[in-house]
């Protein structure tokens, strides 16, 4: 893009009420610099503004050009009246690493004291240094350079942190109720606007509604000394996904600008919920130095015996402890760690202000602390001194005589920088090495921006494997995807990540669902996985869904930091009925847990340690995947040795397919994973290191026993869109059996797809068609059925086994990779659609059901507007069920009754599950 193109783009954006797009291109900025140097240039004044206030920092190509020009000004090689050398240093200080650090080191380690000293002062405030930068400092110090020693001494004292202003003792907030009930991050950053996430100002326009944005602006005008606090009344804030773009949007509307010289990058949002903040969303709030508050302003009403009071529907009655109605002015006291209304204390909010969280708030975000600790350690080591204690020590909880849960074992095994020989239990703060990292395509562009802003150029050598998917944009190869995806794939491929698309075009694009690929490339159940999606929940290892920034941090450093979570143990008893599918067991687990604990979700924010025993990784993934909807932080599968070996053999074969396609890189990452899998299989076979199990004397927050005997009907998760209590709508907690619907509820569309299905599900579709064909002569669809296999290898296997042929016979549409759809489908006919592997309807950013439809889906998302939007005639609703229920509903056009269902699945091999007969624990550790 040249300058005239940029001006034209600015005019186009003006018509949308948008400011100029921040500049990341070296060519454009070089042209702007030439116009600044030409004192008579008609565009000079604007060019100066663009250079100073509108250029992206970090490792963008524009940042390299900006840093070089500022260096010329400091050295007197270029003279710009409006940018003095002092101001040039200030601008360098806001560029967050990369080329700017290179320039500052050139100046600081040079021979001219007049420039070396101010450069050193700026360097002392910077933390985004990488190996090449620290190597230069170390070399200069060892050569006797006094300035290098001065910088290192400052780093060892962590003056980049200690000299920052302290967190304000009192923070005034004005409340804004963003919604009643759980607030999905889809409300803050809708999936159908995913294409604009990297354009922060444009994306900000989609938060909640224009009316809500106006109300926020009005509150800010009325209370200029207060921050607007977004609240989920009677619900949890930020369920569904971590979604950095959601936090970015909240910060854009309610936070403060991180740097006067970088547009639309805001920090310090304040969010709250009656039931707190979703764990993965809270991590994202920490990334921006924000505050997340668990209000608990509605509590269970109890009778004189202390038992919860229920209404006529059997629901627990809540009563308001204190009001946070929109426009209420409250005070957060960060010293006392309490929430006040005037002088009245409302709530102890200590959990929002742990020593670590206070550091994030002070530093403007968690990254600065992560990098700061590394730079302090490096400096102290180089100087040969012990680093003084500046940062809050990691909390280390070790309980004598108490065994370890599975997650405690994994964290202890992967921990770095902890006291040697000390076993840590839940609640301990731990820095851990990350083995596998996943980036998906609608957050990937933001991850690449984060990597640029933290000046990272290559993947950390300690990461075993990383994958960039193309699944969220697989359905429609439209102009937005064509503009964004190739650019993303090139960046990630250059960075050292295995990419779904080959920037060189040498291998066939793979649109496989990211979680499925991550599940295959995880070849050690002791692994820690970080992925840019809430459904990063592998059935091997422990996986954490994360925002795009935490993914960037994991890619750049190979590390993540978090407290070891508490665990809830899930075991099974009884026998699974022949006509039930494992998806029904998954839904029943949630329903039975809520019943066992009087409506309290004991899974929320904790690890679900599921003793799956005999179920291989593909099928077990259906359980771990759903734990995002259970609001758990993550899930761990405890498997029998033979089952784990079977899963690893399958993973090996799939990684080999990726290698055969030509997807491995020069580091031979994929081959390295196969080698690791072989080693792990050998360890299990020889008994040197059996499959991971918790200790017999481990301590759990709660234990849930799922009774398979009482699961006699298919279970459906219902968004309950017409519930009188708004807070009960669109949660995943309303689980109903088939009989509830009386065989009468009309279904407008069925969807079999997303990460919740595996090869067995697609075989169920073909077996049902075969069954019904034999019985009726042919199959007629009374509603459309959309089928999207999660991966290409499933299709290849179905072709080899004869199932795909039957699916093709009944499909009215089959995807074509050589001519992918250019537009999202808006209307459907009563037939089967065989869609390209990928997320499809579940993502909601490309394909959608027709407005107002009642959809029955195998997917994970029932949030308002996600799979289906409301129409004027009726609300759209997305009910979630097993594959056989969805297929039969599409064929008959309504939810079947139990007899119709049993008849349709007779003789079909559903996903069955037989619990382990032995207890899967380690005695003594």
N, C-alpha and C positions, 0 to 999 in steps of 0.2 A: 504494500500500500504506500503510495506517495502522499505528499502533503495535500494536494488538491482532492485526492480521494478521501483523505481524512476529514477535510472541511465539508465535503459532500455528505459523509457519514454523520458528521455533527449536525448538519441541517436536518437530516432524516430523523435523528434521535430527538431533536428539539420538538418535532411534531408529536412525539410520544411522551413529551415532558421529561426527557432524559438529558443528562449532562454528557459531555464528550467521554468516549470510552477510554479508560486508562491505556497508556502506550506500552507495548511489550516488544515492539519491533525495532531492531538496530537501524534498519534502512530509513524508517520514518524519522527516528530521533536524530540520525546523522543529518538529514535534510533540515530538520528544525534547528540544529546547532549552526549550520551554515547561515541560516536566516538570522540567528542571534548575532553572529559575527559581523554580518552586513548591517551596519548601523542605519542605513537608509532603507532597509527592506520593509515593504508595506506590512508584512506579516510578523515583524519582529516582536511587537508587544505580546501578541498571542503566543508566539513561539516560546518566549520566556516563561509565560504562565504554564504552558504545556511541559516544558523542561523541568521547572521547579515543582509544580504541584500535581502533575498528571502522568508521571512515569513510574511503572511498576518496579519495585526493588528486587533484591536477591540475585538470582542467576539468569534472569531474562536477558535476551540479547541486548535489549534497550538499556538495561542496568549497566552492562559492560561499557557501552558507549558513554553513558552519563558519568560513570566513575572516571573514565579516561579524560573527559573534558574538564571535570572538576579538578583533576590532578594538574592539567595544563594551567588552569586559573591559579591554583595554589603556587605553582612554580613560576608564575609570571609569564608563561609562554603564550597565554591568551589573556586578554584584558576585557572583562565585561563589567561595565559600571555598576550594574544592579547586583552582581554576585561578587562580593569581596572574598578574599581568601578565607576570612573567618566564617563567612556564610557558607562557602564551599565545604569547609570542614563540618559545619552543622548538617548540611545536606548529606554528606557521606555518612554521618552518624545515624541517619534514618534509613540507610539502605540495606540493613540486615544481612550482611555477609556476602560471600561470593566475590565479584570483581572489586567491590568497595573495600573489602579487607585486604585484597592484594595491593590496591593503591595505598591504603593506610600503612601497610607494612613497608612498601617501597619508600614512603616518606619517612616513617619512624626509624627505619634502619639505615637511612641515607646519611650523608655527611653534613647536611645543613641543619644546624641546631634550630634555626628560625622556623623550619617546617617540621623537623623531627619531633620537637617537644609537643606542639599542638596535636600532631598526628597520634602521638603516644597517649595523650589525654583522651582523645576520641576512642582509640583502641581499648582503653581500660573500661569503656562502657559497653563493649561489644561481646557477645557470647557465641555467635554463629561462626565458629572457626572449625575447620576440618584439618585432616592430617597434613596436607600440604602447607597450610598456614602455621600450624603448631610446629612443624618441622623447621620452618624458617626461623621462628622465634627461638627455638632450642639451639639451632646452629649459631645464631647471632650471639646468644647468651654464652655459649661455650667458647666463642671467639673473643669474649671479653667486652661485648657491646653493652654499655651502661644503660642505654634506653631499653634494650631488651630485658635486662635484669629488673628495671623499674616496672615495666609492664607485667612481668611474671610475678613480681612481689604483690602488685595490685590484684592480679588474678588469684593468687594464693589466699589473699584476704577476702576474696569475693566482693571487692568494692563495687563491681558492676551491679551487685544486688544491695549491699548494705547502704549505698549512697542514694538509693531510690527513696522517694517520699514514703512515709509509713501509711498504712491503710487508715482511712478516716475512722475515728472512734464511733461517730454517729453517721448513719446513712439514712437520709429521708426518702421514703418511697410513697408513691400514690398507686393504689391498686387498679388493675384492669382485668376483669374476668373475661378471659378469651373464650371460654366455653364451659358448659356444665358436663361433668363426667370426664372420662379419660380424654386427653387431648393428644391426638396422633400428630406426629411430625408432618404428616400430609397436610394438616391445616396450616402449619407454619411455612411449609415449602412443598406445594403440591407436586406429586409425581409427574403429572402431565405437563409440568413446566421444567422438567429436568434439563432440557436442552439449554436453558438460560442460566444455569447455576453459576457458571464461571463469570458471567456478566452480573456482578453483584447488585448494581443499582437496578437494572432491569428485573432481576429475579426478586428483588425486594418488593416490587409492585404486586406480587402474588400472595403476600402473607395475609392470612385470614380473609378479610374482605376490604374493599376500599372504604366502607363505612367504619370498620374497626380502625383502620389507619387514621381516618379523620378524627375518631374519638381519642386515639392516642395523642395526636397532635394537639387536640383541644386540652387534654389533661396536662400536657407539657407547658402549654401557654398559661394555664391556670396555676400551675405549680412549678415555676422555673427552677426552684431549688431542690426539686425531688426527681428521683428516677422513677419511671413507670415500671411497675412490677407485674408481669403477665402471670395470670393464675388459672389453673385448672380447678374449678370449684367442684367438690364432691368427686374428684377423680385424680388421676396421675398425669403429670405433665410429660409430654415427649415420648409416648408409647409408640411402638411400631418400628422405629429405627433411630439410629444415632443422628443421622442427617445433619452434617455440619452446616448445610445451607439453611436449615431451620434456625439454628443458633445464630448464624450470620444475619439472617433476616430480623430476628428479634433484636440483635445488637444494632443493626442498621437503624431500626425505628426507635429503640429505647436506650441504646448504649452510648459510648463516647468514642470519638475518632482516635484511633491508635497513634497516628502521626499526622501532623498538619500537611505533610508532603505526599501522603498516599491516600487517594480518594476511596471512599466506600469500604474501607476496612475498619470496622468498629469493634470495640471490646466491651467487657464489663456489663453484659445483660444481667438482669435479675429476674428469675423465674421461680414460681412456687406452685404447689399443688396440695390439695387436701390430703392426698395419699403420697405426697412427695413427688420426686422426679424419677422417671425411668432410669435405671442404672447406666445404660449405654448413652442416653442423652445427657446425663449428668457429667460423664467424662468429657463430652463435647463442650459443655458449659465451662468446665475447668480449663479447656484449651484456650478459651477467650478471657480467662481471668474473671469469669462471672460468678454469680451466687445462685445456688439452688436451695430452696427452703421447703421442708416438710411441715406444712401448716397444722395438720390434724385439727382443723377448725370444726369438723363434723365428727361426732363420736357415736358409738353404738348406745342406744337408749337401753337401760337395764331396769328390771323390776326390783322389788325389795330383796329378792334372793340373789341378786347380781346376775341373773340370766338375761340374755338379750331379748328385747321385746320385738315381736314380729307382727306385720300387718296381715290383712286377710289373704294376701297372695303368698304368705310364708316368708316374705323378705324382711330382713332385719331393719328396724326403724332407726334412722339417724337423727340426732338433735344437734343444733348449732351451738358450739361452745363460745364462739365469737365471730363477729361479722367481718368479711373482707370485701363487701360490696364495692363495685367500681366507684372510684373517687375517694375511697377511705385513705386518709394520710396516716402512715405508720412510720415508726423509727426502728431501724436495725442498729443495735449496739454491738459492735464487733469486739469490744473488750469484754463486756459481760456475756456476750453471745446470747442475747435475748432479743425478742421482738416486742415492741411496745406500741400501744395506742395512747399517746400522751404520756401520762405517768403510770398507766395501767399495764402491767406485764401480761403479755398474752401467751408467750411460748418460749421455752428454752430451745435455742436453735444451735446448740454446740456442734452438732454434726455438720453444719454448714461452714464451720470455722475451725476445723482441725488445724494444727500447726502447718501442715502441708498445704491445705486450701488457702490459708492466709498468705502463704508464700506465692501461690499462683496469682492471687488477687493483687498483691503488691507488685509482682513482676509483669502484670498484664497478660498472664497466660502461663500454662504449664510448660510449654516448650522452653521458654527462657530459663526455667529452673532446671530442666533436664540437661540442657546444654551448659548451663552455668556450673552445675555440679561436675560435669566432665572436664570443663576448662580449669576449675579449681584443683581437681585431682591431678591433672596434667602439670599445672604450674608448680604445685608443691613437690611432685616427684622430680621435676626438672631441677628445682632449687635444692633438692635433697633435704626438705623439711617436712614436718607433719602438718597437714592442712589444719588450720584452726577451725573449730566447730562454729559454723555460721548458720548453716541450714538446720532445720529441725531434724533431730536424729530419727531415722526410720523406727517406727514402733515395732518392737520385737516381742511377740508373745510366745512364751514357751511354757507348756504346762507339764510338769513332771508326772510321769506315769500314764499320760494320755496318748493314745495312738493317733495315727494320722488318717484323715480321709483321703480319697483319691486326689482331690485338688491340692490338698496340703502337700502330698507327696510330690506332685508335679512341680509345684512352686518351689519346694525345697531343692529339688533336683536342678532347676533352671535359674535359681537365684544368684545374683551377683552383689558383691559388696556387703554381705551380711556377716555377722560374727561367726567365725569358723567353729564348726562342730555343734552349732546350736540348731535344734529342730524348731521350726516355726509353725505356729498354729493360726487358725482363722483370726483376722483382725490385724495381723502383722502387715506393715507396709513393706513391699518387696519390689526391687528392680529385677526384672527377669529377662533372660535372652529369649528372643522369638525365633521359632523354627520356620514357620510358613506364613507368608503374607499374601493376602488377596486384595486386588483392587477391581471394582466393577466399573462399568462404562459410563453410568450417569453421575458417579461421584469422581471418576478417574481424572477428569479435567481439573477438578478442584484439588485432588491429590497432587497432580503435576504442578499446579500453582503453588501449593504449600511447599513442595520440594524446592521449587525455584526460590520461594521467599526465605526458606531456611538454608539456601545456598548449597543444597546437596546435588551432586552430579552423577553419583554411582551408587549402586546398591551395597549395603553393608556386607562384608565378606562372611559374617557369622550367620546370615540367613541361609537356611538350607534350600529354600525354593520360594519363588514368588510368581504370581500369575495375574495378568490383566485380562479381564473377560470382555466379551462383546455381547452378552446375553440380554441386557436390559434394553438394548436398541436393536434386537435381532428381528423383530416382527416386520418392521417397515424401514426400508433403506431410502428414507426421504432426504430432503435437502439438508435438514438439521443434522441428521446422522452422517451424511456425506461430508459435511463441513467439519464436524467434531471428531469423529471416530478415527480416521486415518492419522490425524494430527496427534491424537492421544496415543495410538499404537506406536507411532514412531518415537515419541518421547520415552515411553515405557521400555520399548525394545532397546533404545540407546542406553537407558538407565541400567539395563541388565535383567529385566523382568521377562519371563516367558509370556508372549502375547498371543491372544486369540487370532489376531490378524497379523500377517507378515508385511511389514512396510515395503519389503522388496518384492512382494507378490509371488513368492516361490512356493508357498503352501496354501492350501484351501482354507478359507476363513472358517473358524470354529466358533459357533455361537452357543456352545454348551453353557448351561446354567453354572454360574461361578461356584456355588456351594458344592455342586457335584464334583467339579474339577478339584476343588480344595480337599474334598473328602477323599479323592483318589490319590492326590499327591502328598497327603499326610500318611507317612509310612512308619510312624512310631506313636504308640498310644501315650507316650510320655511327652509328646510335643505340645508347644504352646503356639496357637494360631491367632493371627489378628487379621480381620477382613473388613472391608468397607461396606458392610451391610449387616443388618440386624440378624439375618439368618446364617451368619457365619457360625455354625454350631455343629462341628464335626462329630461323627460317631467314633472317631479315634482321636485321642488327645483331648485338650480342652481349648475351645475356640471362643474368641470374644468378638462380637460385632462392634465395630468402631466407626467413628467419624473419619472423613477423608484426611484430616490432619494427623490423627493418631496412626493411621495407615502410613502416611508420609514419614512420620517419626520412626515407625518400625522399619520401613524400607531403608531409611538413612542411617539409623543407629543400630538396628538389630535388637532393639530393646523396647520394653514397655514397663510402666510403673503402675502399681495398683495395690490396694490391700488384698490379702488372701480372703476370698469370700467364705462365708459360712455355707454349709451344705445341707441339703435335705435328701434323705435316702429314700429311694423308691424301689420296692420289691413287689413281686406278684405271687398270688396264690390261686389255686383252682385251675380249671381247664377252659380253654377258649373254644367257643361253639364253632362248629364247622361252617356255618353260614355267616360268621362275622369276619370282618377284615381288620388288619392290625390298626388301621386308622381309627376304628371304633374304640380300640383299647386306649389309643392316645387321647381321644376326646373324653373317654370315661375316666382316665387318670385325673384330668382337671376337675370333672364333676365330682368324683369321689373325694378328692382332696378338699374341695370347698365344703363338702358335706361334713367330712371328718373334723374340720377345724372351724365350724360355725361361721362360714362365710369369709374367714380370714385367709388371704392368699399367702400361704407360708413359702411359696416358691419365689415370690417377688424379691428381686435383688440378690438371690442366692444361687448356688450351684445345685442343679438337680443331678444327683448321682444315681443313675438308673441301672439297676442290676439286670441287664438285658440278657446276659449269659449266652444264649444259643442263637441269637438273631444276627446274621452277617451285617456288615457296615451299611450296605445300600438300604436294607429294610429298617435297620435301627435308626438310620438318618431321619426317617419319618417322625420318630419320637424326638430326637434332639432338635430337629428343625422347628417343631411346634413349641418347644420351650420358650421361644421368643414371645409367642402369644400367651404363654403362662407367666410372662413378665420376669422370667428367671434371668440371671446374669449370664449363665452358660449352662452346659450340661456335659456330663461325662458318662460314657458307657462302660460298664464293667462286664467284660466278656470272658467266656471260657477260652482256654488256650487254643483248642482246635478251631473254634469259630474265628478267633483273631487271625490265625494263620490263613484260613480261607479268605478272609477279607483282604489281607495283605497280598495274597496271590492275585486276587481280582484287581487290586490297585496296580500291581506290577504290570499286568497285561495291558491295562489302560494307559499307563505311562509309556509303555513300549509303543502303543499305537501313536501317541503324540510324537515320539522320537521318529517313528517310521514316516510320519507326515512331514518331517523336517523342522519340527518346532524347537528342538534343543538349541542352545546358544553356545558361544565359544567356551564358556565355563563348564559345559556339559552338565548343567544343573539336573536335567531329567535323568541322565544316566546315573548321576550321583544318588538320586532318590531310589532308583532300582537297587543300587548297591547297598544302600541303608536298609531297604526292605529285606533283602537277602540276609543281611547280618541279623536283623531283628527276628526273622523266622528261625534262623539257626539257634539264636539264644533261647527262644521258646521251646523249640524241639528238644534241645539238649537239657533243658531244665535249668540252665545257667541263670536265666532271668525270665520267669514265667510272666504271663499277662498281668497287667497292673490290677491290683486289688487293694481296697482299704484295709487298715488294721482292724482286727476284731474289737479292739477297745477304743476305736475312733469315736469322737463325739459329734453328734448332728444336732442342728437346730430343731429338726422334726423328722419323723419317719412316717412314710405313707405306704400302706400296703394296699395294692390294687387287687380287688377280688374279681377274677375273670368269670367266675360262675354267675355273677349277677348281670353280666353284659349279654343281654339276650336279643337286643335289637340294635340296628345301626344308629349311631349317634351323630347328631347334626349341631354344629355351632351356628347359632342364629343371631343376627345383628339386632333382632327385636325392635325394628325401626319405629314401631308405633307405641312402645311402652310409655305410659303416662309419665313415668319418672325419666326425664331426659338423660340423667346420669347413668341409667341402665342400658341405654342404646349403644350399639356399636362397640360393645366390649366383647371379648372372646369367652366370657364366663357363662353365657346362657347356652347350656348344652341340653338338647332335647332328643328324645327317642322318636322313631318313625311314627309310632302310634299317635303322638301329639297332633300330627297333621291330618289324620283321618283319611289319608289317601285322596285328599281334595285340593291341596295347595298347588296352584298352577305354576309351572316352571317355563320361563321364556327362553332360557339358554342354559346349556350345560358346558362346563369347561373341565377337561382332564389335562392337567399340565402343572407347571411350576416345579419348584424344588421338592415339593412333598411327594412326588411320584417317582417310581423307579421302573425298571424294565417289566417287573411283574404286573404293574398297573396296566401297561400297554397290552400285555398278553391277556389280561382280564377283559379289556375292551374287545379284542378279537374273539375270545372264547364266548363272550355274551352274544356277540353278533352271530357266531356260528350256532349257538344254542337256539336263539330266537328264529334264525333262518330255518333250522331243521323243524321247528315247531310250527311256524307260520308260513313257510315257503319263501318269504322275503321279509326284510326289515324296513319299516316306514318310520321316519322321524317326525314326531309331532312338535319338536323344538330343535333348533340348531344345536349341534355338538361340536365344540372346538377342541381339537386334540393337539397338544404340543409336547412332543417327547423332550425330556430335559437335555439329552445329549445325542450326538450323531452316532456314537457307538451302539446305543440302544437300537436305533433304526437299522444299523448294519446287522445286528444280531437277530432282530425280528425278521429281516429279509431272509437271512440264512435259515431261520426256523419256520418260515412259511406264514408268519402272522401278518407281515406288512401287506402281502398280496390281498388278504381279506379286507384290511383297512382301506386299501386303495380302491377295492371294488365298491365300497360303500361311500367313498368320499366324493363330494362334488367339487372339492378344491384340494390341490396338493401343492405345497411350496416348491419353488424352483430356484435354486441358488444362482443359476445363471441369469435369471430375470426376477430378482426379488421385488416384492410389492413396493411401489413408490408412495402409496398413500394408505393411511389407516382405514380399515373397513368400518363403515358406520351403520350398515344394515346387513342382516343375516337372513338366509333362507333355511327352511327346515331340512337340513342335510348335515353331513359331517365334513368338517374342514380339517385337513391335515396340515398344520402350521409348522413353520421352521422351528427347530430346537431353540429354546430360550425361554424367557419369562412370560412373554405374551400378555394375556389379560391381567395377570397378577400384578404387573408393574404399574399399569394405568397410565403410562406416559405415551403409549402409542395406540395399541388396540384397546377398545372398550366395548362393552355390551351397549345395546341401544338404551337410551335414557329411559328410566322408569322400569326397566326389566327386573324380573325376579330371576336371579342367576343361582344355579347350584354348581359349586366348584370344588375341586380338590385343592385349591390354593390355600394361602395363609391369610389373605387380606379380606376383611369384611368392613373396613372403614368406609364411611360415607364418601361417595365420589371416587373411590379408588378403582374398583372393577367396573362399577356402573354408577352413573350420575342420576340424580332425581329428574323427573319430568314434571310438567304441570299437572298431569293426570294422577301420578302416584310416585311414591318414593322408590328409588332404586334400592334393591337389597341383594346382598351377596351372602348366601348361606353356604357353609362349608361341610363337605361330607366325603365319604369314601368313594373310590372309583366306581364300584358297581352301582351304588345309589345314584351317582351323577349320570351314568350311562343310561340306566333304566328310566330315570326322570326325563331325559331328553327324548327318549324313544316314545314314552307314553304322554309326555307333555305335562306331567304333574309329579309330585312326590308320591311314590308308590305306597301301598299298604304292606304290612309285613308278609302277608301270604304271597302277594305278587313278587315281592323281593325274593323270598325263599325259593320260589319256583324258578325265577330267572337265574339264580346263582347255583342251582343244583348241579353238582358234579364239577364245578369250576374250582380250580386251585387258587383260592384267595391267599392273601399274605397272612400266613398262620404263624402262631407264636407259641412255643412250649417253654415255660420258664425253667430255669435250672433247678435240678433237684438238690444240688449241693449249695452250701452257703459260700459265696465268693468273697472270702476275706483272707487276710494274712494273720496268722497267730504269732505275735511277737514281731518286732521290727528291728 
